[in-house]
Amino acid sequence: MKELKGFQKKYLRGAAHNLKPVVSVGQKGVTDSLIRSINEALKTHELIKVKFLDFKEKSQKRELIEIIKQKTKTEVVGLIGHVAILFTENKDPEKRRIVLPER
C-alpha cells in the first residue's frame, strides 16, 4: 500500500470519529490472535480503532503500534488517547468501502 498523504489521514480520522474500537490490546500485548483479529477486522471494515487497555505510557503504545503496523501491513492514521486508528485499503476495488480523496 502506498504511503498516505496528510490530508488523506485527516479524512480517515474524521471518518473514524463515530467508530467504536473493535479490537483491544490487553496485558499480553501483541499476540498472534490479536494480529488475526486485526487482520480480520481490516478485511471487513478497512478502517478500525484499536484500544489499549493496560498500556498507559505513550512510548509503550507507540512501540506496540509499530509492531502491529509491521505485522499487519497497515497504515496508522492516528493515535488519540488510548485508541489507535488503522487503515488498510481492500485489495479488491469492488469491495472497497472507503474512497480516499486525491485532492
Summary of the structure (lengths in Angstrom):
residues: 103
radius of gyration: 13.1
end to end distance: 18.3
largest distance: 41.0
contacts: 281
relative contact order: 0.23
helix: 42%
strand: 19%
